[in-house]
Amino acid sequence: MAREGEKISYAEISARLTKWKNQAPNRWVKAYSSVPLQQIARQLHTEYHAFLNGRSREPAPKEHGEQEQLVYSRAGYYLKGREVKLAKHKEPLDIMWGLERPGRDDITSITVIREHDRWKLWIVAEEFVEVPRQKPPECGECGRVLED
């Protein structure tokens, strides 16, 4: 990760990932969405910088197939009604929704998690709540209303 004591930027890691995907033995990777690969590269970049700055221990490499979850940012999924379609998947996922599905603009990411023989989606959404403006306090000494 470090070259002669220099830290490698996420942009350089991403560029290396693109070059790696274009090498003949690795072209099979192009059949899959690059969004989770970029998220893994970003996570690895963060872990190595934490290690190099003394905030954590060295990240251990994972074996092929050991990754138990993939994160899809907004560019990696499509929502229509109650259907979720992940990038480069032909069909939408068959989902049993327990709650009302949030709107696309509220969802920040979808994580696909493998647990034993089952796959689950973890959908992260933001809810924006408007807080009513409060009346400015009065001045204790003179009783005047303070300006904003």
N, C-alpha and C positions, 0 to 999 in steps of 0.2 A: 504494500500500500504506500509506503514512503520510498521515495527515490532519492538517495543521497541526502537524507534528512529533510527533504521537502514533502509537504503534504500534497496529495493528489486531490484535485477538486472533483465535485460531483459531475460537472460537465465532462471532464476527462474520463471518468469512470463510464459515463453514459456513452461517450464516443467509442471507448474500448469495447463496450457491450455490443454496439452496432457492428463494429469490425468483426468481433467474435462470431456474431450471428451470421455474417456473410461468408465465413469460411466454409468450404465444401462439407467437412464432416458435421458442421453444426447447423446446416440449412433447415433441418427438421424443426428447429425452434421457431422458424417463421410461421409455422402453421398455428402457433399459439399467440395470444395477445401479448404485446410488449408491455402493456401497462403494469401487470404484476411483476414482470422482470425489472422494470424501472423502479418500482416500489422496493423490491428486494435490494437493488443496487443502492438506493437512497438510504435504506436501513443499514446496510453494510458500511456505507460511507460514514454515517453517524456513529456507529459502533467503533470503527477504527479511529475516528477523531477523538472520541471519548477515551479510548485506550492510549493514544499518542499524547494526550494532554493529562494523563494520569488520573482520569475520573472513573475508569473501569478496567477490568482485566481484558486480555486479548481475546477477540472473538474466535470461537472454535468453528472450523469449517463444517458444514453439514454434508452428509452423504446424499447422493442422488435419491430422491423419493422421500427424504426425511422431512421436507417442508410440509407442515400440517395446515398451513393457511396461506391464502393469496389475497392481496389487497387490490381492489379495483377502485381507482379514483374516478372522478366524474367522466373522464374520457373513455373509461373502460366498460361502461354499461349503458343500456337503453331501457327506459321504463315506458310502458304503454298500458294504461289501465292498471290492472293488478299483475301484469306480466313483467318479468325482469329478464332481459337478454344480455348476456355477457359478450364482450367483444370477441369476434371470431367463432362464436358458437352459432350453429345454424338455427336452432330452435330455442324459444324462451324456456326458462326453468319452470318446472311444475312446483309451485310454492303454495303451502298452506299458511295463510296469513293469520296471525293471532290477534293483531291489532289493525287499526286503520292505517293504510299505507300513506306515508308522508309524501308530499309533492317532490318532484325532481329537484327543484331549486333548493329544497331544505336538506336533501341528502348530500353528505360530504364524501362518503365512501361506502363500499360494500366489501366485506371480507368473507371469502369462501373458506369454511373451516371443515376439515375432515376429522370426524370422530368415529373411530372403529369403521363400520361399513356405511355410515351415513354421512351426508354432507349437509352443512347448515350455512345459512347466510346471516351475517351480523351486519345490520344496516345502521350506519351512524348518521343521525340527522340533527340539524340545529332547529330550535324553535325560537323565533323572535317574539318577544313579549314587549308591548309598548307600556312603558311606565308613565303614569300620569304625573304631570309637573306639579310640584308642591308650591304652596304659597310661601313667598319669602318671609323670613322671620322678622319680627318687629324689634326695633332697638329698645333695649331694656331701660335706657336712661331717659330718652326723650319721647318714646312711643311712636316714632316715625317708622314707616315701612321702608326697609332697605331696598335699594334698586338691585337688579340682577347684575 
